[in-house]
Amino acid sequence: LTPAAPAAPRLDVPVGAGKAIPAEGSPSYLFLAIVSIVTLGLDLGTKAWAERALDLRPPMVVVEKYVDFILARNKGGAWGLLQTTSELVRKPFFLLVSALAIGFIVTLYSRLQPRQHALKWDLPLVLGGALGNVFDRIHYGWVIDFIDVHVVQNGIERHWPTFNVADIAICVGVG
């Protein structure tokens, strides 16, 4: 083996190849907080309204034959996932998944590059929605849903699972 020449010039790291995020245009945690808090506030406000206005009442028709408001208490996840599972399993599972998702969102947000404009909005929307649903799980043990979308097709009524503003924010952010 021949040793490397001690005087051999070394190449520098190419410009822009470092792992550091440029300070200019880097994500603002203030922006993350504002969008997330506004989303959370809209979610909690509409859920409080739904509890007062819709409890023990027939569905409120919003768009005839398509959209109703009806109070639903979802103990499960999306599409009622784990609805009938024991509370001892269900609640810790959803709280753990929510905590991991929130941590992932904040970490991903901290790594945004200036050119990732869509994610600058998407991640705070998902975070606000996740916080709204986790608040419900901690406070009530279920998530309050109230938007019921349905359509009659060939005489058969088809329903989308009932959802809330947090779910809309999460879907918009992920989409």
trRosetta pair geometry for C-beta under 8 A, 3 or more apart (Angstrom, degrees):
i j d omega theta_ij theta_ji phi_ij phi_ji
4 8 6.1 -87 170 22 95 139
5 8 4.2 107 75 -38 99 101
13 17 5.4 -142 169 72 94 117
13 18 6.4 79 133 -68 143 79
14 17 4.3 78 69 -17 88 131
21 26 5.1 100 132 -114 117 116
21 110 8.0 -163 0 155 157 62
21 111 6.7 -165 -66 -145 134 44
21 112 7.6 67 -141 74 143 45
21 113 6.7 -143 -137 -99 97 59
22 25 6.4 24 95 53 110 96
22 26 6.4 -166 89 -56 56 95
22 113 7.8 59 27 -147 96 74
22 114 6.4 -38 67 -23 117 120
23 26 5.7 -62 -150 -4 28 126
24 114 6.9 0 110 -80 70 145
25 113 8.0 19 118 164 112 50
25 114 2.9 31 131 -114 134 122
26 112 7.3 131 -160 80 58 85
26 114 6.8 -60 -66 -68 38 83
27 31 7.1 -121 -175 58 73 120
27 32 6.7 51 162 -44 113 114
27 109 5.4 -170 150 168 166 79
27 110 6.6 -128 57 -111 131 27
27 112 4.4 83 -48 51 121 124
27 120 6.4 -169 -115 -118 94 87
28 31 4.0 83 80 2 106 106
28 32 6.9 -173 98 -7 57 81
29 32 5.1 -46 -147 37 43 119
29 33 6.1 46 152 -21 68 103
29 109 7.9 106 -101 128 68 127
30 33 5.7 -54 -148 37 30 111
30 34 6.3 28 155 -19 65 107
31 34 5.9 -54 -142 36 30 108
31 35 6.2 20 164 -10 66 109
31 120 7.0 -11 126 178 142 98
31 124 7.0 -109 134 -55 75 152
32 35 6.5 -63 -145 42 22 101
32 36 6.0 17 160 -14 61 118
32 106 7.7 95 174 -119 151 72
32 109 5.6 76 -103 177 138 154
32 123 7.1 -33 -123 104 100 106
32 124 5.0 -161 -141 -88 53 107
32 127 7.0 28 -174 44 92 160
33 36 5.9 -64 -142 43 24 109
33 37 5.9 20 163 -17 65 113
34 37 6.0 -59 -142 39 24 107
34 38 6.2 23 159 -17 63 108
34 124 7.8 0 71 -164 59 150
35 38 5.9 -53 -144 37 29 110
35 39 6.3 30 155 -18 63 109
35 121 6.8 -155 -145 -141 160 60
35 124 3.4 66 89 131 122 145
35 125 6.6 -59 154 -57 116 60
35 128 6.6 -115 130 -35 67 132
36 39 5.7 -57 -149 39 29 112
36 40 6.1 29 153 -19 65 108
36 124 4.6 -113 -51 -162 78 84
36 125 7.9 -133 -92 -66 58 18
36 127 4.5 -41 -113 100 120 112
36 128 4.0 -172 -150 -66 52 86
36 131 6.6 77 177 8 104 141
37 40 5.5 -51 -142 39 32 113
37 41 6.1 36 155 -22 65 105
37 128 7.0 -108 -19 -110 15 109
38 41 5.7 -53 -146 36 29 113
38 42 6.4 30 155 -18 63 104
38 128 7.0 -38 68 -121 57 154
39 42 5.9 -54 -149 36 29 109
39 43 6.4 28 153 -18 63 108
39 124 6.9 157 -3 142 136 82
39 125 5.7 159 -94 -132 153 52
39 127 7.6 113 64 80 142 68
39 128 2.6 85 81 126 125 156
39 129 6.1 -64 156 -45 128 63
39 131 8.0 107 95 49 102 110
39 132 7.2 -107 133 -32 84 123
39 165 7.8 -176 -171 141 69 105
39 166 7.6 97 157 -111 97 61
39 169 4.8 98 -159 -128 124 157
40 43 5.7 -59 -150 38 30 112
40 44 6.2 20 159 -12 68 109
40 128 4.6 -125 -40 -156 72 84
40 131 4.9 -34 -98 92 120 122
40 132 5.2 -172 -130 -65 63 87
40 135 7.5 100 -157 -18 106 143
40 166 8.0 36 -112 -98 50 99
41 44 6.1 -56 -139 42 28 103
41 45 5.9 28 161 -19 64 112
42 45 5.8 -58 -141 40 25 112
42 46 6.2 19 162 -14 63 109
42 165 5.3 -133 124 160 96 153
42 169 8.0 131 75 -55 122 129
43 46 6.3 -62 -148 38 24 103
43 47 6.3 21 157 -16 63 111
43 128 7.0 162 -7 150 128 92
43 129 6.7 146 -72 -115 149 53
43 132 3.4 -24 114 -126 155 152
43 133 7.9 -77 174 -42 148 61
43 164 6.4 76 -150 140 90 111
43 165 4.3 -156 -101 83 66 109
43 166 4.3 60 -131 -56 142 84
43 169 7.0 -73 -62 1 118 135
44 47 5.7 -57 -145 39 31 112
44 48 6.3 34 155 -22 66 104
44 132 6.1 -143 -49 -130 75 93
44 135 6.7 -31 -89 94 112 155
45 48 5.8 -53 -147 33 30 110
45 49 6.5 30 153 -17 63 105
46 49 5.5 -50 -148 37 36 114
46 50 6.2 40 151 -23 66 104
46 146 7.5 -153 147 51 97 132
46 164 6.9 157 99 -167 118 91
46 165 4.9 107 42 -20 145 132
47 50 5.5 -50 -145 34 33 114
47 51 6.5 38 154 -22 64 101
47 132 7.5 159 -18 -176 138 108
47 136 7.0 -118 -162 -84 163 119
47 144 4.3 108 -152 83 111 136
47 146 7.3 168 -115 -5 57 125
47 164 6.2 20 -79 -152 98 138
47 165 7.5 -116 -39 24 85 105
48 51 5.8 -50 -151 31 32 112
48 52 6.7 23 154 -11 63 107
49 52 6.0 -65 -152 42 31 105
49 53 5.6 2 165 2 72 120
50 53 6.3 -65 -125 51 23 95
50 54 5.0 -22 -170 20 65 127
50 69 6.7 -136 -120 -179 96 113
50 71 5.6 146 159 -97 97 87
50 144 6.2 149 82 160 131 121
50 146 3.8 -116 -139 -63 144 163
50 164 7.8 -99 -6 -118 160 104
51 54 7.2 -46 -89 49 9 86
51 55 5.8 23 -174 -43 51 116
51 71 6.7 99 -102 -124 42 132
51 144 6.5 -53 -61 -137 97 149
52 55 7.0 -39 -127 8 8 109
53 57 7.5 -68 149 33 52 149
53 60 7.2 -6 140 -38 110 151
53 69 7.6 6 105 124 117 138
54 57 5.6 -121 -157 51 39 110
54 59 8.0 14 -146 -123 108 41
54 60 6.4 -98 -101 -8 97 115
54 69 5.8 -118 -89 135 136 99
54 70 6.2 166 -171 -143 131 26
54 71 4.0 155 111 -38 115 100
54 146 6.0 146 31 -140 166 121
55 71 5.4 7 -82 7 53 169
57 60 7.3 31 115 -50 123 90
57 71 7.9 85 44 4 83 113
59 68 3.9 9 173 175 126 136
59 69 6.6 152 -164 70 73 43
59 70 4.2 -40 -105 -72 89 108
59 148 6.6 -68 -134 47 129 144
60 68 6.3 142 69 -168 45 75
60 69 4.3 -13 58 56 106 100
60 70 7.3 -179 20 -65 68 57
61 64 5.8 32 177 -88 128 59
61 67 7.9 106 -166 89 53 58
61 68 5.6 -41 -102 -107 46 84
62 66 8.0 -83 79 84 86 81
62 67 4.3 -54 70 108 113 103
62 68 6.1 174 8 -107 88 24
62 69 5.9 88 -43 -23 115 89
63 66 4.3 -33 103 65 111 109
63 67 4.1 53 34 34 99 101
65 150 7.9 -114 170 94 45 86
65 151 7.2 51 152 -129 85 52
65 152 6.3 -74 -160 10 101 106
66 149 6.6 -12 167 -151 70 72
66 150 6.7 -174 -151 67 29 54
66 151 6.2 16 -114 -86 72 75
67 147 7.0 -25 -159 -167 100 84
67 148 7.0 141 -158 80 50 58
67 149 5.5 -16 -100 -104 77 68
67 150 7.8 160 -82 26 32 66
68 148 4.5 -21 67 68 88 113
68 150 7.3 -4 10 19 102 111
69 146 5.2 17 -162 158 82 99
69 147 6.5 -29 -106 -98 68 49
69 148 7.0 165 -103 17 16 91
70 146 6.3 -178 68 -154 33 62
70 148 4.9 13 27 -17 107 139
70 162 6.7 -91 72 -117 95 137
71 144 7.2 -39 -153 -158 83 93
71 146 5.5 -13 -98 -105 46 97
72 144 7.5 133 76 -162 54 46
72 145 4.4 -28 71 72 107 96
72 146 6.5 -178 21 -81 79 44
72 148 7.7 114 -21 -70 128 105
72 162 4.4 97 22 91 152 155
73 140 7.3 -123 -145 148 110 137
73 142 4.5 57 175 115 89 150
73 143 7.6 147 -161 69 49 38
73 144 6.5 -25 -104 -101 63 57
73 145 7.7 -178 -82 26 15 79
74 77 8.0 128 150 -77 117 3
74 80 6.6 -119 -147 -96 100 63
74 83 7.3 -78 -163 -107 69 100
74 142 5.7 156 72 -178 38 98
74 143 4.7 -28 66 62 101 91
74 144 7.7 -177 20 -82 85 8
74 145 5.1 47 -17 -6 121 121
74 162 7.2 -168 -56 79 120 101
75 83 5.5 100 71 -146 93 63
75 87 8.0 -71 -168 -95 125 81
75 90 6.6 26 157 150 94 156
75 141 7.0 -8 -122 136 90 81
75 142 4.5 -57 -84 -106 58 104
75 143 8.0 176 -81 17 17 71
76 79 7.8 -61 113 90 128 44
76 80 4.3 73 58 -170 145 41
76 81 4.9 163 168 66 114 40
76 82 4.8 156 -135 69 91 62
76 83 3.4 -58 -40 -69 127 67
76 84 7.8 -5 -70 -7 118 48
76 85 7.6 104 -105 21 90 98
76 90 7.2 -85 -105 -147 54 128
77 80 7.6 32 60 121 48 6
77 81 3.8 -30 57 62 99 109
77 82 5.9 53 2 31 96 104
77 94 6.4 -174 -77 -104 97 111
78 81 5.8 23 61 1 59 117
78 161 7.1 126 -176 78 61 158
78 167 7.8 133 -106 -128 91 116
79 161 4.9 -140 -103 -49 54 154
80 83 4.2 -16 -179 -45 88 131
80 161 6.7 -151 -19 -131 86 130
82 85 4.2 -34 -168 9 84 131
82 89 7.7 -129 -164 110 124 103
82 90 5.2 159 146 -116 119 98
82 93 6.9 -117 -166 82 171 147
82 94 7.7 -165 77 -53 144 105
85 89 5.2 -89 159 81 113 118
85 90 4.5 141 90 -65 106 102
85 93 7.9 -6 112 22 150 147
86 89 4.8 78 69 13 91 100
86 90 6.5 -175 86 -9 40 94
87 90 5.7 -56 -122 44 30 108
87 91 5.6 23 -177 -14 69 113
87 141 7.0 -10 -139 -165 117 120
88 91 7.4 -32 -114 33 11 100
88 92 7.4 -1 169 3 44 113
89 92 6.8 -77 -159 46 24 99
89 93 5.9 23 157 -23 66 120
90 93 5.8 -66 -149 36 24 113
90 94 6.3 11 165 -10 65 110
91 94 6.3 -60 -144 40 27 102
91 95 6.2 23 160 -15 64 112
91 137 6.6 156 -139 178 78 104
91 141 6.5 -47 -95 -141 122 77
92 95 5.7 -60 -142 42 30 110
92 96 6.0 31 160 -21 67 109
93 96 6.0 -60 -149 36 24 109
93 97 6.3 20 156 -15 63 109
94 97 5.7 -51 -140 40 33 111
94 98 6.1 36 157 -21 65 107
94 134 7.8 -177 142 -110 93 73
94 137 5.6 -144 112 -134 128 155
95 98 5.7 -54 -145 38 29 112
95 99 6.3 30 155 -20 64 106
95 134 6.9 101 -121 -145 63 99
95 137 6.3 -166 -73 122 81 136
95 138 7.3 92 -105 -73 114 85
96 99 5.8 -53 -145 36 29 110
96 100 6.4 28 156 -16 63 107
97 100 5.8 -57 -149 39 29 111
97 101 6.2 30 153 -20 65 108
98 101 5.6 -55 -145 37 30 112
98 102 6.2 30 156 -19 66 106
98 130 5.8 158 -150 -178 87 100
98 133 7.1 -151 -110 94 129 98
98 134 4.2 140 174 -90 154 119
98 137 7.2 -175 -21 37 156 149
99 102 5.8 -53 -145 36 29 110
99 103 6.4 30 155 -16 63 108
99 134 7.9 119 -55 -130 61 147
100 103 5.8 -57 -148 40 30 111
100 104 6.2 32 153 -21 65 108
101 104 5.6 -54 -146 37 30 113
101 105 6.3 33 155 -22 65 105
101 126 7.9 -116 165 152 110 110
101 130 5.5 -152 109 -133 125 149
102 105 5.8 -51 -146 33 30 112
102 106 6.5 26 157 -14 63 106
102 127 6.5 90 -130 -135 74 83
102 130 5.7 -172 -74 118 85 139
102 131 7.1 88 -105 -69 123 79
102 134 7.5 -34 -46 -18 131 159
103 106 6.0 -57 -147 38 29 107
103 107 6.2 28 156 -17 65 110
104 107 5.8 -59 -146 40 28 111
104 108 6.0 27 157 -18 66 109
105 108 5.8 -56 -145 39 27 109
105 109 6.2 30 154 -22 63 107
105 123 5.3 153 -166 -165 92 94
105 126 5.8 -160 -115 96 135 112
105 127 4.8 172 133 -77 152 96
105 130 7.1 -175 -14 20 152 151
106 109 5.6 -52 -147 34 30 115
106 110 6.6 33 153 -23 62 103
106 127 7.3 90 -60 -108 73 134
107 110 5.8 -54 -153 31 31 112
107 111 6.9 15 153 -9 62 110
108 111 6.0 -69 -155 41 34 105
108 112 7.4 62 147 -54 64 81
108 119 7.6 -109 143 -176 108 128
108 123 6.2 -161 94 -114 109 137
109 112 5.9 -21 -162 -21 41 114
109 119 7.7 -171 -107 149 62 100
109 123 4.7 175 -80 129 100 155
109 124 7.5 84 -108 -55 139 72
109 127 7.8 -12 -42 -44 141 140
112 116 4.9 -130 -160 69 91 130
112 119 5.7 -171 -117 102 117 122
112 120 6.3 117 -179 -79 160 74
112 123 7.7 -127 -63 4 129 148
113 116 5.1 97 57 -9 75 106
116 119 4.4 -16 156 36 110 119
116 120 6.4 139 108 -34 76 84
117 120 5.5 -48 -158 18 35 119
117 121 7.5 17 154 -3 63 99
118 121 6.3 -68 -167 42 38 99
118 122 5.7 30 148 -22 75 118
119 122 5.1 -57 -125 43 38 112
119 123 5.6 37 177 -22 75 105
120 123 7.3 -46 -138 29 11 102
120 124 7.8 1 156 -2 46 109
121 124 6.5 -70 -160 42 33 103
121 125 6.3 30 153 -20 70 112
121 173 7.6 -147 123 -114 69 81
122 125 5.8 -63 -153 36 31 112
122 126 6.4 26 156 -16 69 107
122 172 7.6 -149 -124 122 74 70
122 173 4.1 125 -168 -157 67 71
122 174 7.2 136 -172 -57 113 21
123 126 5.8 -53 -145 38 33 109
123 127 6.1 35 155 -21 66 108
123 173 6.6 138 -65 -167 16 122
124 127 5.4 -53 -141 39 34 115
124 128 6.2 36 159 -20 67 104
124 173 7.7 -156 66 -112 43 132
125 128 5.9 -53 -146 36 28 109
125 129 6.4 26 155 -15 62 109
125 169 4.5 -152 -179 -175 86 89
125 170 7.2 -175 133 -77 86 27
125 172 5.7 -78 156 86 153 102
125 173 3.6 -175 84 -67 109 114
126 129 5.8 -58 -149 40 30 111
126 130 6.1 31 154 -20 66 108
126 169 6.9 -177 -80 134 28 86
126 170 5.3 74 -127 -126 67 63
126 173 3.7 -147 -46 108 84 151
126 174 6.2 96 -92 -50 121 77
127 130 5.7 -55 -144 37 29 111
127 131 6.3 29 156 -19 64 106
128 131 5.8 -55 -147 36 29 111
128 132 6.5 33 153 -23 63 104
128 166 7.4 -145 123 -125 70 77
128 169 5.5 -74 84 155 103 157
129 132 5.6 -52 -150 31 32 114
129 133 6.6 21 158 -9 66 105
129 165 7.7 -144 -111 121 86 62
129 166 3.9 129 -152 -171 71 69
129 167 6.6 141 -162 -59 124 17
129 168 7.5 -160 -106 62 128 49
129 169 3.7 -174 -61 81 113 108
129 170 3.8 -145 111 -47 155 85
129 173 6.9 -153 10 12 131 132
130 133 6.1 -60 -149 42 31 103
130 134 6.1 25 156 -15 67 111
130 166 7.4 160 -38 -174 18 113
130 170 6.6 105 -52 -93 71 114
131 134 5.8 -57 -139 42 29 107
131 135 6.2 40 156 -28 64 103
131 166 7.9 -145 64 -129 54 121
132 135 5.8 -51 -152 27 27 115
132 136 7.0 27 151 -16 60 102
132 164 7.4 -148 133 113 131 127
132 165 7.1 -89 167 85 170 89
132 166 3.5 -152 79 -87 130 127
132 169 7.6 99 15 39 137 137
133 136 5.6 -49 -154 33 38 113
133 137 6.6 38 150 -20 67 103
133 143 5.0 -5 -146 -118 86 128
133 164 7.7 151 -83 62 89 129
133 166 4.8 174 -41 128 88 154
133 167 7.5 83 -67 -59 127 72
133 170 8.0 -6 -11 -39 133 139
134 137 5.5 -50 -147 35 39 114
134 138 6.3 35 155 -16 68 104
135 138 6.1 -61 -150 39 28 106
135 139 5.8 13 160 -7 67 118
136 139 6.0 -65 -134 48 25 102
136 140 5.4 -28 -174 31 68 113
136 142 6.6 -58 152 101 105 42
136 143 4.4 95 101 -116 146 56
136 144 5.6 -146 -127 4 136 80
137 140 7.3 -59 -105 58 13 75
137 141 6.7 34 -162 -132 48 17
137 142 7.1 69 -105 -65 55 4
137 143 6.4 -15 -59 -62 78 82
140 143 7.8 156 67 -73 124 21
140 144 7.1 83 23 -43 164 93
143 164 7.0 -137 159 8 102 139
143 166 7.8 -107 -162 59 121 138
144 164 6.3 85 100 -84 69 147
145 161 7.8 -45 -178 149 163 83
145 162 4.2 118 131 123 125 98
145 163 5.4 -56 -146 -117 111 11
145 164 4.9 -120 -117 -39 56 95
145 167 7.4 26 -116 -11 101 139
146 162 6.7 46 -63 179 6 113
146 164 6.1 64 23 -97 78 84
147 162 6.4 149 69 -162 46 67
147 163 5.2 -37 63 69 103 71
147 164 6.4 156 8 -91 101 32
147 168 7.9 35 35 -48 159 115
148 159 6.7 -35 -170 -148 91 109
148 160 7.8 162 -165 64 45 78
148 162 4.9 -26 -87 -103 78 92
149 159 7.3 130 83 -158 51 59
149 160 4.3 4 72 36 102 121
149 163 7.9 -11 3 24 104 105
150 157 5.7 14 173 -178 125 95
150 158 6.3 167 -156 85 74 46
150 159 4.5 -27 -98 -99 102 66
150 160 6.9 -145 -74 12 51 70
151 157 7.5 169 88 -149 30 56
151 158 5.6 -15 62 59 77 96
152 155 6.8 1 178 -123 101 14
152 156 6.9 158 -155 75 63 31
152 157 5.1 -33 -96 -93 77 67
152 158 7.6 158 -99 14 25 73
153 156 5.9 -33 70 64 70 84
153 158 5.8 -5 19 0 112 122
159 162 7.8 -19 171 -47 119 71
160 163 7.4 -37 125 -9 107 112
163 167 3.9 -104 -169 73 112 153
163 168 6.9 124 132 -45 125 74
164 167 5.3 105 53 8 62 101
164 168 7.4 -113 109 -4 39 89
165 168 5.4 -50 -150 33 39 115
165 169 6.4 39 152 -19 68 102
166 169 5.7 -54 -150 36 33 111
166 170 6.3 32 152 -19 65 106
167 170 5.6 -52 -145 37 32 112
167 171 6.2 30 156 -17 66 107
168 171 5.9 -58 -147 39 28 108
168 172 6.2 26 157 -17 66 108
169 172 5.9 -55 -143 39 28 109
169 173 6.1 26 158 -16 64 111
170 173 5.9 -59 -145 41 26 110
170 174 6.1 18 160 -12 65 111
171 174 6.0 -57 -139 43 27 104
171 175 5.8 29 160 -22 64 112
172 175 5.7 -57 -141 39 25 112
